[in-house]
């Protein structure tokens, strides 16, 4: 399955949930916002949201500072 993650084309074995995608990228699901095809996803539904071939995923990380 080919998807775009933050604008970069990537290849993954399917099927894959949003949680599975984040885990494969080494990303903590509690520290990001995920947008799939221009729609922000509810974090509580990451494990049930299937990533489809051709999806565009944006992962936005929280950054703290002061």
DRENPA-3360 file (N, C-alpha, C; in nm, 2 decimals, always signed):
BEGIN
1 = XXXXXXXX = +0.09/-0.12/+0.00/+0.00/+0.00/+0.00/+0.09/+0.12/+0.00 ~ +0.06/+0.22/-0.09/+0.14/+0.34/-0.10/+0.05/+0.46/-0.04 ~ +0.11/+0.53/+0.06/+0.05/+0.64/+0.12/+0.15/+0.76/+0.13 ~ +0.10/+0.88/+0.14/+0.19/+0.99/+0.16/+0.18/+1.03/+0.31 ~ +0.30/+1.03/+0.37/+0.31/+1.07/+0.51/+0.39/+1.20/+0.52 ~ +0.32/+1.31/+0.56/+0.38/+1.44/+0.57/+0.45/+1.48/+0.43 ~ +0.38/+1.44/+0.33/+0.42/+1.48/+0.19/+0.52/+1.38/+0.13 ~ +0.56/+1.28/+0.20/+0.66/+1.19/+0.15/+0.59/+1.05/+0.12;
9 = XXXXXXXX = +0.61/+1.01/-0.01/+0.55/+0.88/-0.05/+0.62/+0.77/+0.03 ~ +0.54/+0.67/+0.08/+0.59/+0.56/+0.16/+0.51/+0.44/+0.12 ~ +0.58/+0.32/+0.14/+0.52/+0.19/+0.11/+0.50/+0.11/+0.24 ~ +0.38/+0.06/+0.26/+0.35/-0.02/+0.38/+0.28/-0.15/+0.34 ~ +0.29/-0.25/+0.42/+0.21/-0.37/+0.41/+0.07/-0.34/+0.47 ~ -0.03/-0.38/+0.40/-0.17/-0.36/+0.45/-0.23/-0.49/+0.51 ~ -0.34/-0.49/+0.58/-0.41/-0.37/+0.62/-0.33/-0.30/+0.74 ~ -0.37/-0.18/+0.76/-0.30/-0.10/+0.86/-0.39/+0.01/+0.92;
17 = XXXXXXXX = -0.39/+0.01/+1.05/-0.47/+0.12/+1.12/-0.38/+0.24/+1.14 ~ -0.44/+0.35/+1.18/-0.36/+0.47/+1.21/-0.27/+0.44/+1.33 ~ -0.31/+0.36/+1.43/-0.22/+0.33/+1.54/-0.11/+0.24/+1.49 ~ -0.13/+0.15/+1.40/-0.03/+0.06/+1.34/+0.07/+0.15/+1.26 ~ +0.02/+0.24/+1.19/+0.11/+0.33/+1.11/+0.20/+0.41/+1.21 ~ +0.14/+0.47/+1.31/+0.22/+0.55/+1.40/+0.33/+0.46/+1.47 ~ +0.29/+0.34/+1.51/+0.38/+0.25/+1.58/+0.50/+0.21/+1.48 ~ +0.46/+0.19/+1.35/+0.57/+0.15/+1.26/+0.66/+0.27/+1.23;
25 = XXXXXXXX = +0.62/+0.39/+1.26/+0.70/+0.51/+1.24/+0.77/+0.55/+1.37 ~ +0.74/+0.48/+1.48/+0.80/+0.51/+1.61/+0.74/+0.64/+1.67 ~ +0.62/+0.66/+1.65/+0.55/+0.79/+1.69/+0.45/+0.75/+1.81 ~ +0.46/+0.83/+1.92/+0.37/+0.81/+2.03/+0.23/+0.87/+1.99 ~ +0.13/+0.79/+1.98/-0.01/+0.84/+1.94/-0.06/+0.95/+2.03 ~ -0.02/+0.95/+2.16/-0.07/+1.05/+2.25/+0.00/+1.19/+2.23 ~ +0.10/+1.19/+2.15/+0.18/+1.32/+2.14/+0.16/+1.38/+2.00 ~ +0.06/+1.33/+1.92/+0.04/+1.39/+1.79/-0.10/+1.41/+1.76;
33 = XXXXXXXX = -0.13/+1.49/+1.65/-0.26/+1.50/+1.59/-0.24/+1.44/+1.45 ~ -0.34/+1.37/+1.40/-0.33/+1.30/+1.27/-0.44/+1.35/+1.18 ~ -0.40/+1.39/+1.06/-0.50/+1.43/+0.96/-0.49/+1.33/+0.85 ~ -0.61/+1.28/+0.81/-0.61/+1.19/+0.70/-0.70/+1.25/+0.59 ~ -0.64/+1.27/+0.47/-0.72/+1.32/+0.36/-0.79/+1.45/+0.40 ~ -0.72/+1.54/+0.47/-0.77/+1.67/+0.51/-0.87/+1.67/+0.62 ~ -0.89/+1.56/+0.69/-0.98/+1.55/+0.80/-0.90/+1.51/+0.93 ~ -0.92/+1.59/+1.03/-0.85/+1.56/+1.16/-0.92/+1.44/+1.23;
41 = XXXXXXXX = -0.84/+1.34/+1.27/-0.90/+1.22/+1.33/-0.91/+1.23/+1.48 ~ -1.01/+1.17/+1.54/-1.03/+1.16/+1.68/-0.93/+1.06/+1.73 ~ -0.84/+1.10/+1.83/-0.74/+1.01/+1.88/-0.80/+0.88/+1.94 ~ -0.91/+0.89/+1.99/-0.98/+0.77/+2.05/-1.01/+0.66/+1.95 ~ -1.01/+0.70/+1.82/-1.05/+0.61/+1.71/-0.93/+0.57/+1.62 ~ -0.81/+0.60/+1.66/-0.69/+0.57/+1.58/-0.69/+0.42/+1.55 ~ -0.71/+0.34/+1.65/-0.70/+0.19/+1.63/-0.80/+0.14/+1.54 ~ -0.92/+0.20/+1.52/-1.02/+0.16/+1.43/-1.02/+0.22/+1.30;
49 = XXXXXXXX = -0.94/+0.32/+1.28/-0.93/+0.39/+1.15/-0.84/+0.32/+1.06 ~ -0.89/+0.27/+0.95/-0.80/+0.20/+0.85/-0.74/+0.30/+0.76 ~ -0.61/+0.28/+0.74/-0.54/+0.35/+0.64/-0.56/+0.28/+0.50 ~ -0.59/+0.36/+0.40/-0.62/+0.30/+0.27/-0.51/+0.34/+0.17 ~ -0.49/+0.26/+0.07/-0.39/+0.29/-0.04/-0.43/+0.42/-0.10 ~ -0.33/+0.51/-0.11/-0.35/+0.64/-0.17/-0.38/+0.75/-0.07 ~ -0.40/+0.72/+0.06/-0.43/+0.82/+0.16/-0.31/+0.92/+0.17 ~ -0.35/+1.04/+0.22/-0.25/+1.14/+0.25/-0.26/+1.16/+0.40;
57 = XXXXXXXX = -0.16/+1.13/+0.47/-0.16/+1.14/+0.62/-0.06/+1.25/+0.66 ~ -0.11/+1.34/+0.75/-0.02/+1.44/+0.81/-0.01/+1.41/+0.96 ~ +0.11/+1.41/+1.01/+0.13/+1.38/+1.15/+0.19/+1.51/+1.21 ~ +0.12/+1.57/+1.30/+0.16/+1.70/+1.36/+0.20/+1.67/+1.51 ~ +0.33/+1.69/+1.54/+0.38/+1.67/+1.67/+0.37/+1.79/+1.76 ~ +0.34/+1.77/+1.89/+0.33/+1.88/+1.98/+0.47/+1.91/+2.03 ~ +0.51/+2.04/+2.03/+0.64/+2.08/+2.07/+0.62/+2.18/+2.19 ~ +0.69/+2.16/+2.30/+0.68/+2.25/+2.41/+0.80/+2.34/+2.41;
65 = XX = +0.79/+2.45/+2.48/+0.91/+2.53/+2.49/+0.87/+2.65/+2.59 ~ +0.97/+2.73/+2.60/+0.94/+2.84/+2.69/+1.04/+2.95/+2.69;
% end
